[in-house]
């Protein structure tokens, strides 16, 4: 199913038996959703060329779903993701519906759908069942309207009022879109599902094919059947305990490193610390013949934030002058790591 280039690839399914959870790992779609659509807000619309490119990808992915006897039922910009190369991938099959191999279309009794993309027949209490493919075509039409307008044709924060608008109100189009595009959208947003345009006819529409200059893949090329191997079935769900454990261990390790860095600045308080007890300074004193009088020795406090005062003349070119001019004042605070770093650079 997810091997199609316009459907988000399901990489792995992990079963965490201990937590009674299943983790579904999908491919990364770097650019995120195709457009941000919200009620009573306007988004910058796409030009027709870009909208056409995205729309063609969605049509091919949706045709493959229907070929596999799956009604998506939630086609909308939030569930259409863009990869780094601007390919649209259909995602989120949470409320999708599968129908039988011997059926040409699904007959769905429940009417789950995102309200803004819900077809008129799903808003009506008079219909006991609705046709699955027509539901996806309506949502596809609303999505295309989104792409070239930047908002939904029917909007209301009250679901009851929204359903009434979907059932009764006409679609108002921008005067900036072409006649061919308006014709296509109007056929997809036909309120009577029996008269609504079908996917094969959408693929042949003049706006989609640019008057046959850019024909779409035919169904045989787009919907290549791939056998599922026994190995794929056996490996469909993997135990997730090790995966989750590794993830948690990595998080714990990161936190431990963060705490270690914080605690490095809070070493145990020591008093009457002789500089001669610091190996690097003792070595320097021997090599540079620095007299004890040149460096005043006092106690050093180590608190939450240790401040270095050993090298106050770092701009001096002569490192000996820098050492001779350095002073550790009594009860001053210093950063031991900083001292070591300076001395190592000598």
TIBATOR-746066 format. One record per residue (C-alpha): residue number from 0; residue in one letter; x, y, z. Coordinates in pm, 1 decimal, decimal comma, padded with zeros to 6 digits. Layout:
[pt NUM A [X Y Z]];
...
END
This chain:
[pt 0 X [00000,0 00000,0 00000,0]];
[pt 1 X [00260,2 00252,7 00106,8]];
[pt 2 X [00500,6 00172,9 -00176,7]];
[pt 3 X [00317,6 00423,7 -00396,4]];
[pt 4 X [00516,4 00748,2 -00444,4]];
[pt 5 X [00219,2 00963,5 -00341,5]];
[pt 6 X [00134,3 00782,5 -00018,6]];
[pt 7 X [00335,1 00834,1 00300,4]];
[pt 8 X [00558,4 00531,9 00348,6]];
[pt 9 X [00498,4 00323,4 00658,1]];
[pt 10 X [00853,2 00231,9 00757,9]];
[pt 11 X [00786,1 00006,1 01055,1]];
[pt 12 X [00524,8 -00095,5 01310,0]];
[pt 13 X [00652,1 -00150,0 01663,1]];
[pt 14 X [00453,6 -00342,3 01922,9]];
[pt 15 X [00526,1 -00241,4 02282,0]];
[pt 16 X [00363,3 -00525,6 02472,2]];
[pt 17 X [00462,8 -00389,9 02810,8]];
[pt 18 X [00281,1 -00062,1 02757,7]];
[pt 19 X [00013,0 -00211,3 02530,2]];
[pt 20 X [00100,5 00043,3 02259,8]];
[pt 21 X [00174,9 00023,0 01889,0]];
[pt 22 X [00415,8 00272,0 01732,6]];
[pt 23 X [00385,6 00343,2 01359,9]];
[pt 24 X [00698,3 00491,2 01205,8]];
[pt 25 X [00642,8 00682,9 00880,5]];
[pt 26 X [00882,5 00842,8 00638,4]];
[pt 27 X [00982,4 01202,6 00699,9]];
[pt 28 X [00806,1 01462,1 00485,3]];
[pt 29 X [01033,5 01757,6 00544,1]];
[pt 30 X [00806,4 02041,8 00435,3]];
[pt 31 X [00503,2 01936,0 00635,3]];
[pt 32 X [00140,8 01990,6 00537,7]];
[pt 33 X [00060,4 02133,9 00198,0]];
[pt 34 X [-00127,6 02435,8 00336,7]];
[pt 35 X [-00248,3 02566,1 00672,7]];
[pt 36 X [-00626,9 02604,7 00654,5]];
[pt 37 X [-00823,6 02735,3 00951,8]];
[pt 38 X [-01179,6 02858,2 00995,9]];
[pt 39 X [-01224,1 03228,4 00917,5]];
[pt 40 X [-00853,7 03273,6 00838,8]];
[pt 41 X [-00696,6 03344,9 00502,7]];
[pt 42 X [-00380,5 03183,3 00369,9]];
[pt 43 X [-00181,1 03294,9 00067,7]];
[pt 44 X [-00316,0 03080,8 -00221,2]];
[pt 45 X [-00101,3 02902,4 -00476,7]];
[pt 46 X [-00091,2 02989,3 -00841,8]];
[pt 47 X [-00268,9 02749,8 -01075,4]];
[pt 48 X [00051,2 02586,6 -01200,7]];
[pt 49 X [00170,1 02495,7 -00854,0]];
[pt 50 X [-00180,0 02391,7 -00746,4]];
[pt 51 X [-00205,4 02170,6 -01054,7]];
[pt 52 X [00124,6 02000,9 -00975,5]];
[pt 53 X [00016,0 01920,9 -00620,0]];
[pt 54 X [-00335,2 01822,3 -00727,8]];
[pt 55 X [-00205,2 01569,6 -00980,7]];
[pt 56 X [00001,5 01402,5 -00708,4]];
[pt 57 X [-00304,0 01378,5 -00482,5]];
[pt 58 X [-00517,3 01233,5 -00762,6]];
[pt 59 X [-00261,2 00959,3 -00833,5]];
[pt 60 X [-00235,4 00868,9 -00465,6]];
[pt 61 X [-00611,8 00865,3 -00422,6]];
[pt 62 X [-00662,4 00653,7 -00733,1]];
[pt 63 X [-00421,5 00399,0 -00587,7]];
[pt 64 X [-00616,7 00395,3 -00259,7]];
[pt 65 X [-00940,7 00327,9 -00443,1]];
[pt 66 X [-00768,0 00061,7 -00651,8]];
[pt 67 X [-00668,4 -00106,9 -00325,7]];
[pt 68 X [-01032,3 -00085,5 -00206,9]];
[pt 69 X [-00962,5 00187,2 00047,2]];
[pt 70 X [-01168,4 00503,1 00099,0]];
[pt 71 X [-00953,5 00760,7 00273,5]];
[pt 72 X [-01243,7 00974,2 00408,8]];
[pt 73 X [-01016,8 01249,8 00539,2]];
[pt 74 X [-00853,1 01414,1 00237,2]];
[pt 75 X [-00755,7 01767,5 00342,3]];
[pt 76 X [-00439,4 01983,4 00343,6]];
[pt 77 X [-00345,5 01874,0 00697,9]];
[pt 78 X [-00314,4 01515,0 00574,3]];
[pt 79 X [-00127,3 01599,0 00253,9]];
[pt 80 X [00243,2 01623,0 00327,3]];
[pt 81 X [00526,8 01761,3 00116,6]];
[pt 82 X [00867,9 01602,2 00082,7]];
[pt 83 X [01190,0 01795,7 00022,9]];
[pt 84 X [01143,7 01759,0 -00354,6]];
[pt 85 X [00783,7 01891,8 -00342,1]];
[pt 86 X [00612,4 01556,0 -00385,8]];
[pt 87 X [00272,2 01530,3 -00214,9]];
[pt 88 X [00214,2 01226,9 00006,6]];
[pt 89 X [-00127,4 01124,5 00136,9]];
[pt 90 X [-00111,8 01043,5 00508,6]];
[pt 91 X [-00332,7 00968,2 00810,7]];
[pt 92 X [-00555,2 00671,0 00733,8]];
[pt 93 X [-00707,2 00683,2 01083,6]];
[pt 94 X [-01072,0 00682,7 00968,3]];
[pt 95 X [-01021,1 00513,9 00630,9]];
[pt 96 X [-01264,6 00245,5 00520,1]];
[pt 97 X [-01187,1 -00078,4 00337,7]];
[pt 98 X [-01446,7 -00242,8 00117,6]];
[pt 99 X [-01470,7 -00588,1 -00035,7]];
[pt 100 X [-01285,5 -00702,1 -00344,6]];
[pt 101 X [-01613,1 -00786,9 -00520,1]];
[pt 102 X [-01749,5 -00433,0 -00466,4]];
[pt 103 X [-01692,6 -00145,4 -00708,7]];
[pt 104 X [-01755,4 00114,0 -00438,2]];
[pt 105 X [-01802,5 00130,1 -00063,6]];
[pt 106 X [-02138,9 00183,4 00100,1]];
[pt 107 X [-02062,5 00350,6 00430,8]];
[pt 108 X [-02313,3 00377,8 00712,9]];
[pt 109 X [-02116,8 00599,3 00952,5]];
[pt 110 X [-02044,1 00954,5 00843,0]];
[pt 111 X [-01710,3 01034,4 01004,2]];
[pt 112 X [-01526,4 01318,4 00833,5]];
[pt 113 X [-01359,2 01650,2 00907,5]];
[pt 114 X [-01649,2 01902,4 00920,1]];
[pt 115 X [-01504,0 02150,8 00667,7]];
[pt 116 X [-01453,2 01867,8 00415,5]];
[pt 117 X [-01775,1 01679,9 00484,6]];
[pt 118 X [-01997,1 01623,3 00175,7]];
[pt 119 X [-02366,5 01724,2 00170,5]];
[pt 120 X [-02486,4 01363,6 00181,5]];
[pt 121 X [-02297,6 01311,1 00510,5]];
[pt 122 X [-02468,6 01619,5 00653,5]];
[pt 123 X [-02811,1 01487,7 00569,5]];
[pt 124 X [-03007,1 01275,2 00815,1]];
[pt 125 X [-03216,7 01133,9 00530,4]];
[pt 126 X [-02940,9 00911,6 00391,3]];
[pt 127 X [-02866,5 00588,0 00576,0]];
[pt 128 X [-02552,0 00517,3 00372,8]];
[pt 129 X [-02315,0 00718,6 00155,0]];
[pt 130 X [-02090,4 00625,6 -00139,3]];
[pt 131 X [-01727,5 00608,2 -00040,0]];
[pt 132 X [-01559,3 00729,2 -00359,1]];
[pt 133 X [-01791,1 01029,7 -00387,6]];
[pt 134 X [-01693,1 01129,6 -00032,0]];
[pt 135 X [-01324,8 01140,7 -00131,8]];
[pt 136 X [-01402,6 01333,5 -00452,0]];
[pt 137 X [-01589,4 01602,5 -00255,7]];
[pt 138 X [-01299,5 01639,6 -00011,2]];
[pt 139 X [-01061,9 01651,0 -00307,4]];
[pt 140 X [-01268,0 01935,7 -00454,9]];
[pt 141 X [-01262,2 02130,5 -00126,7]];
[pt 142 X [-00885,4 02076,7 -00111,0]];
[pt 143 X [-00833,6 02211,9 -00462,8]];
[pt 144 X [-01049,6 02511,0 -00371,0]];
[pt 145 X [-00820,7 02561,3 -00068,5]];
[pt 146 X [-00507,9 02558,6 -00279,9]];
[pt 147 X [-00621,5 02836,4 -00514,1]];
[pt 148 X [-00823,1 03044,5 -00265,2]];
[pt 149 X [-00647,5 02999,1 00070,5]];
[pt 150 X [-00969,4 02918,2 00260,5]];
[pt 151 X [-01269,1 02682,7 00256,7]];
[pt 152 X [-01583,9 02753,0 00050,8]];
[pt 153 X [-01806,5 02676,4 00350,4]];
[pt 154 X [-01708,5 02802,5 00694,4]];
[pt 155 X [-01874,8 02830,4 01032,7]];
[pt 156 X [-01760,7 02766,0 01387,6]];
[pt 157 X [-02097,7 02603,6 01461,0]];
[pt 158 X [-02114,0 02253,7 01310,5]];
[pt 159 X [-02491,5 02262,7 01260,0]];
[pt 160 X [-02471,5 02592,1 01072,7]];
[pt 161 X [-02175,2 02461,3 00874,4]];
[pt 162 X [-02368,1 02153,2 00763,3]];
[pt 163 X [-02658,4 02372,6 00653,9]];
[pt 164 X [-02423,8 02584,5 00443,3]];
[pt 165 X [-02267,8 02274,7 00285,0]];
[pt 166 X [-02610,4 02139,9 00194,8]];
[pt 167 X [-02768,5 02463,4 00068,1]];
[pt 168 X [-02519,1 02740,1 -00013,0]];
[pt 169 X [-02358,7 02780,9 -00356,4]];
[pt 170 X [-01981,5 02793,9 -00396,5]];
[pt 171 X [-01846,1 03144,6 -00455,5]];
[pt 172 X [-01530,8 03146,3 -00667,0]];
[pt 173 X [-01254,3 03400,8 -00695,4]];
[pt 174 X [-01266,6 03597,0 -01022,3]];
[pt 175 X [-00892,6 03533,6 -01054,3]];
[pt 176 X [-00915,5 03163,0 -01132,0]];
[pt 177 X [-00949,9 03030,2 -01485,3]];
[pt 178 X [-01276,8 02907,7 -01633,3]];
[pt 179 X [-01132,6 02556,5 -01670,7]];
[pt 180 X [-01038,2 02538,8 -01303,8]];
[pt 181 X [-01377,0 02669,9 -01194,3]];
[pt 182 X [-01543,3 02405,3 -01412,3]];
[pt 183 X [-01341,6 02126,1 -01251,9]];
[pt 184 X [-01405,6 02240,1 -00894,3]];
[pt 185 X [-01778,2 02285,8 -00959,9]];
[pt 186 X [-01800,2 01927,7 -01090,1]];
[pt 187 X [-01624,1 01790,9 -00781,6]];
[pt 188 X [-01842,6 02001,0 -00551,4]];
[pt 189 X [-02162,3 01879,0 -00709,1]];
[pt 190 X [-02404,2 01840,4 -00417,4]];
[pt 191 X [-02567,1 01531,6 -00567,6]];
[pt 192 X [-02315,2 01245,5 -00521,4]];
[pt 193 X [-02467,2 01053,6 -00813,8]];
[pt 194 X [-02379,8 01342,8 -01047,8]];
[pt 195 X [-02037,4 01416,4 -00899,2]];
[pt 196 X [-01740,7 01376,1 -01131,2]];
[pt 197 X [-01534,6 01055,5 -01095,7]];
[pt 198 X [-01158,0 01012,2 -01070,0]];
[pt 199 X [-01114,9 00881,1 -01427,3]];
[pt 200 X [-01292,7 01190,4 -01559,7]];
[pt 201 X [-01086,4 01417,7 -01333,5]];
[pt 202 X [-00769,0 01270,2 -01481,2]];
[pt 203 X [-00893,8 01358,2 -01828,7]];
[pt 204 X [-01011,0 01711,3 -01745,8]];
[pt 205 X [-00860,3 01986,6 -01958,8]];
[pt 206 X [-00733,7 02184,3 -01658,1]];
[pt 207 X [-00552,0 01881,2 -01517,7]];
[pt 208 X [-00392,8 01779,0 -01847,9]];
[pt 209 X [-00340,7 02136,5 -01973,6]];
[pt 210 X [-00555,5 02055,2 -02276,3]];
[pt 211 X [-00381,3 01718,8 -02325,8]];
[pt 212 X [-00031,6 01870,1 -02327,6]];
[pt 213 X [00049,5 01690,0 -02003,0]];
[pt 214 X [-00158,8 01371,2 -01973,9]];
[pt 215 X [-00162,1 01179,5 -01648,1]];
[pt 216 X [-00048,7 00823,7 -01591,7]];
[pt 217 X [-00314,3 00572,6 -01683,4]];
[pt 218 X [-00453,9 00343,0 -01415,0]];
[pt 219 X [-00245,1 00044,4 -01524,4]];
[pt 220 X [00079,1 00242,2 -01486,7]];
[pt 221 X [-00022,9 00413,2 -01165,9]];
[pt 222 X [-00174,2 00115,0 -00986,4]];
[pt 223 X [00088,2 -00154,6 -01018,7]];
[pt 224 X [-00004,8 -00454,7 -00808,7]];
[pt 225 X [00273,0 -00575,9 -00582,2]];
[pt 226 X [00255,9 -00911,9 -00411,0]];
[pt 227 X [00309,7 -00911,7 -00035,2]];
[pt 228 X [00571,9 -01168,7 00058,8]];
[pt 229 X [00556,7 -01404,9 00355,4]];
[pt 230 X [00864,4 -01231,7 00495,9]];
[pt 231 X [00689,4 -00893,7 00485,0]];
[pt 232 X [00389,9 -01039,2 00668,7]];
[pt 233 X [00613,2 -01202,2 00930,7]];
[pt 234 X [00805,5 -00879,8 00985,7]];
[pt 235 X [00506,5 -00647,7 00967,7]];
[pt 236 X [00504,6 -00588,6 01341,9]];
[pt 237 X [00825,9 -00582,3 01542,4]];
[pt 238 X [00868,8 -00588,8 01921,0]];
[pt 239 X [00920,3 -00234,5 02035,4]];
[pt 240 X [01067,2 -00290,5 02381,1]];
[pt 241 X [01428,2 -00272,5 02265,4]];
[pt 242 X [01357,6 00030,5 02045,6]];
[pt 243 X [01182,4 00219,3 02324,3]];
[pt 244 X [01450,0 00117,5 02573,9]];
[pt 245 X [01725,1 00250,6 02349,3]];
[pt 246 X [01534,4 00572,8 02303,6]];
[pt 247 X [01483,6 00615,3 02677,0]];
[pt 248 X [01848,2 00531,4 02748,1]];
[pt 249 X [01958,7 00795,0 02500,9]];
[pt 250 X [01736,1 01052,6 02671,6]];
[pt 251 X [01867,0 00949,9 03014,5]];
[pt 252 X [02226,5 00971,1 02890,3]];
[pt 253 X [02164,1 01319,5 02757,4]];
[pt 254 X [02015,4 01430,0 03088,6]];
[pt 255 X [02306,4 01277,7 03278,7]];
[pt 256 X [02556,4 01464,3 03063,4]];
[pt 257 X [02366,2 01785,9 03120,2]];
[pt 258 X [02370,2 01731,9 03497,3]];
[pt 259 X [02739,2 01644,1 03487,3]];
[pt 260 X [02818,8 01971,7 03313,4]];
[pt 261 X [02614,6 02159,0 03573,0]];
[pt 262 X [02783,4 01979,2 03863,3]];
[pt 263 X [03128,2 02037,1 03721,6]];
[pt 264 X [03098,1 02396,1 03838,6]];
[pt 265 X [03003,4 02283,7 04189,7]];
[pt 266 X [03305,2 02092,2 04321,0]];
[pt 267 X [03339,2 02022,9 04689,6]];
[pt 268 X [03441,7 02328,5 04892,4]];
[pt 269 X [03807,1 02320,5 04990,0]];
[pt 270 X [04006,3 02564,5 05194,8]];
[pt 271 X [04376,2 02645,9 05213,7]];
[pt 272 X [04434,4 02499,6 04872,1]];
[pt 273 X [04800,1 02541,3 04774,6]];
[pt 274 X [04866,3 02612,4 04411,4]];
[pt 275 X [05151,5 02367,1 04439,3]];
[pt 276 X [04887,0 02098,8 04480,2]];
[pt 277 X [04769,8 02165,7 04124,4]];
[pt 278 X [04995,7 01950,5 03905,4]];
[pt 279 X [05000,8 02179,5 03604,8]];
[pt 280 X [05089,4 02486,8 03811,0]];
[pt 281 X [05358,0 02297,3 04000,4]];
[pt 282 X [05505,6 02189,0 03670,2]];
[pt 283 X [05496,8 02544,1 03538,9]];
[pt 284 X [05662,3 02679,7 03852,8]];
[pt 285 X [05946,3 02433,8 03807,1]];
[pt 286 X [05987,1 02497,8 03435,3]];
[pt 287 X [05958,9 02874,2 03453,3]];
[pt 288 X [06145,9 02911,6 03784,9]];
[pt 289 X [05862,0 03120,8 03915,1]];
[pt 290 X [05924,3 03213,5 04276,5]];
[pt 291 X [05659,2 03147,0 04531,2]];
[pt 292 X [05643,3 03518,9 04600,7]];
[pt 293 X [05535,5 03593,3 04244,3]];
[pt 294 X [05215,0 03404,7 04298,1]];
[pt 295 X [05019,5 03478,9 04607,8]];
[pt 296 X [04867,9 03166,6 04741,8]];
[pt 297 X [04541,4 03175,6 04921,6]];
[pt 298 X [04237,7 02964,0 04974,0]];
[pt 299 X [04008,2 02908,4 04680,9]];
[pt 300 X [03635,1 02862,4 04709,9]];
[pt 301 X [03447,2 02646,4 04469,5]];
[pt 302 X [03081,4 02740,6 04446,3]];
[pt 303 X [02800,3 02714,7 04189,3]];
[pt 304 X [02977,9 02943,0 03944,2]];
[pt 305 X [03361,0 02937,8 03947,2]];
[pt 306 X [03537,8 03240,7 03807,1]];
[pt 307 X [03888,5 03236,3 03667,8]];
[pt 308 X [04133,3 03501,3 03780,0]];
[pt 309 X [04466,4 03334,7 03711,3]];
[pt 310 X [04518,0 03480,9 03363,3]];
[pt 311 X [04409,6 03842,5 03368,0]];
[pt 312 X [04660,8 03945,4 03102,9]];
[pt 313 X [04583,0 03707,3 02816,5]];
[pt 314 X [04665,3 03973,6 02559,4]];
[pt 315 X [05035,6 03966,5 02653,6]];
[pt 316 X [05242,9 03794,2 02388,0]];
[pt 317 X [05493,6 03666,9 02639,1]];
[pt 318 X [05343,0 03378,7 02834,7]];
[pt 319 X [05600,8 03426,7 03111,3]];
[pt 320 X [05481,9 03781,3 03168,1]];
[pt 321 X [05130,4 03650,3 03179,1]];
[pt 322 X [05219,0 03400,6 03450,7]];
[pt 323 X [05430,0 03646,0 03652,0]];
[pt 324 X [05155,6 03906,4 03642,9]];
[pt 325 X [04887,0 03658,2 03741,5]];
[pt 326 X [04756,1 03663,5 04095,0]];
[pt 327 X [04518,5 03447,9 04288,9]];
[pt 328 X [04374,2 03668,3 04556,3]];
[pt 329 X [04282,6 03523,4 04894,0]];
[pt 330 X [03933,9 03374,5 04900,3]];
[pt 331 X [03901,5 03438,6 04526,4]];
[pt 332 X [03709,7 03192,7 04308,4]];
[pt 333 X [03845,3 03026,1 03999,2]];
[pt 334 X [03746,9 02778,8 03728,6]];
[pt 335 X [03984,5 02483,1 03750,1]];
[pt 336 X [03905,5 02366,1 03398,4]];
[pt 337 X [03989,1 02708,4 03266,9]];
[pt 338 X [04325,1 02706,0 03449,2]];
[pt 339 X [04409,0 02364,4 03307,2]];
[pt 340 X [04312,7 02473,8 02957,5]];
[pt 341 X [04534,6 02781,3 02979,1]];
[pt 342 X [04826,7 02585,7 03116,1]];
[pt 343 X [04797,9 02315,9 02852,8]];
[pt 344 X [04827,3 02579,3 02585,0]];
[pt 345 X [05164,5 02695,5 02719,9]];
END
